[in-house]
Structure formats: structure tokens, C-alpha cells
Amino acid sequence: MFCLFNYLTGLKCPLCGFTRSIIGLINLDFNTFFYYNVLSIFYILVFSLLLLQYKIKYEKVIYLIIIVFGVVRNTNYYPLY
């Protein structure tokens, strides 16, 4: 899957692997689901709340989690995809 962020920077964005993760969820393959993007369940929850137009209280915390995950997944300490 083409990722503009990855193409321009050579780094993985916080959503890299999300599509493959969702395909794993559809196939009920939970190892694949969590392997490609550990925060997939978090993204699904946040996107669902946004679709329902629910006011998210701790918006800055959500942004911080996504940024920290984006940084950590591009280090040698992140063992998965």
C-alpha cells in the first residue's frame, strides 16, 4: 500500500499497517491484527467516536499517544512491523 509519508521520509507513519491490520481483524486473525499496528483498536475507537460526533474530552492526550507511537515505532525498540 502506498504511503506518502513513508515515501517522502522513509519512516513509518502512525497509521502504517492499519489496512493490513483491519484485514486481519476481518479474517479474525488477531495475531495479524495486532502485529501490523498495535494501536489499531485505539484508532477504531477514536474514529467511531468521531463518526458519532461524540465530544472527545482528552483530545491532546490522544494526539500525544499517536505522536509517541509514531516516534517509537521508528526505533529499534519497537519489535513489530
CORNORNOR-V170223 format. One record per residue. RES is the residue in one letter. OMEGA is omega in degrees with one decimal (999 if undefined). Layout:
res->(RES & RES)
omega->(OMEGA & OMEGA)
This chain:
res->(M & F & C & L & F & N & Y & L & T & G & L & K & C & P & L & C & G & F & T & R & S & I & I & G & L & I & N & L & D & F & N & T & F & F & Y & Y & N & V & L & S & I & F & Y & I & L & V & F & S & L & L & L & L & Q & Y & K & I & K & Y & E & K & V & I & Y & L & I & I & I & V & F & G & V & V & R & N & T & N & Y & Y & P & L & Y)
omega->(-177.8 & 177.1 & -178.0 & 179.1 & 179.8 & 179.8 & -176.0 & -173.9 & -175.3 & 179.8 & 176.2 & 178.0 & -179.7 & 179.9 & 178.8 & -179.8 & -176.6 & -179.7 & 177.9 & 177.3 & 179.6 & 176.2 & 175.2 & 178.2 & 178.9 & 179.3 & -177.7 & 175.9 & -172.5 & 174.5 & 177.5 & -179.1 & -178.4 & -178.2 & -173.8 & 176.4 & -176.4 & -177.5 & -178.0 & -179.6 & 176.7 & 178.7 & 179.4 & 179.1 & -179.0 & 179.4 & 178.1 & 178.8 & 178.0 & 177.8 & 178.4 & -178.9 & 177.6 & 179.0 & 179.7 & -175.3 & -171.7 & -175.6 & -179.1 & 177.8 & 178.0 & 177.4 & -180.0 & 178.6 & -178.9 & 179.4 & 179.7 & 178.3 & 178.4 & 178.8 & -176.0 & -177.1 & 177.3 & 176.2 & 177.7 & -177.1 & 179.8 & -170.7 & -175.1 & -176.8 & 999)
